[in-house]
């Protein structure tokens, strides 16, 4: 792995990667929310009924809408 040569340029600004880490974390949270809502919608009748926003698609419409909102 190549390490930056700090001796050559001591005043070089540090590379920031906070926005990239935030995007990866947000994607992970969204995927987790989608999985939890999908499993809950399949297993629990009360959750399934509450996730039906559009009857032809069933609870899938509520699962995806809920994951987007989270």
N, C-alpha and C positions, 0 to 999 in steps of 0.2 A: 504494500500500500504506500503510495507516495504521500509524504508529509510536506506541508508547505515550508519553504525555507524562510523562516522568520528573521534570520540573521541578515539576509540580503535586503529586506525592506521592513524595518521595525515599525514603521508608521502605517503599514497597510491595514485597512479596516478589516475587521473580522467578518466572515461570511455569515449572513443570517439565514436561517431556515425555519423560522417560526411560522410563516404563512403556509409553507408546504406541510409542516407537521399538523397545523390546524385543519388543513383540507383533508389530510389522511384520517385524522381523528374524527372529523365530521362524517366522512364517508363510512367509517367503521360503525359509528353510532347509528347512522341511518340504516345500514344493512342489518344491524342487530335488532333495531326496532321493527323492520320489515319481517324478520324471522320470528320474533316474539308474537307479533300480531297475526301472522299467518298460522302459526301453531295454535295460538289461543282461539282463533276463528275456526280451526278445524276440530278442536277438542271440546270446546265449551259452547253449548247451545245458546246461552245468554249472550256471550260475546259475538257469536255468529249472527244472531238476530240484530244486535246493535251495530254491526259493521255493514249491513246491507243498505247502501245509499242508492243503488240503481239495480232494480230487480233482475234484469237479464244477466248481469255479471255476478250476482250474489255477493258474498262477503269480500270478494276480491277488490271491489271498488272502495270499500272502507279500509281495507288493509293498506292499499297503496296510498290513499289519501292521508291516513294516519301516519304512515311512515314519512311522507313528504312534510307533513306539519311538524313532526318531531325533528 
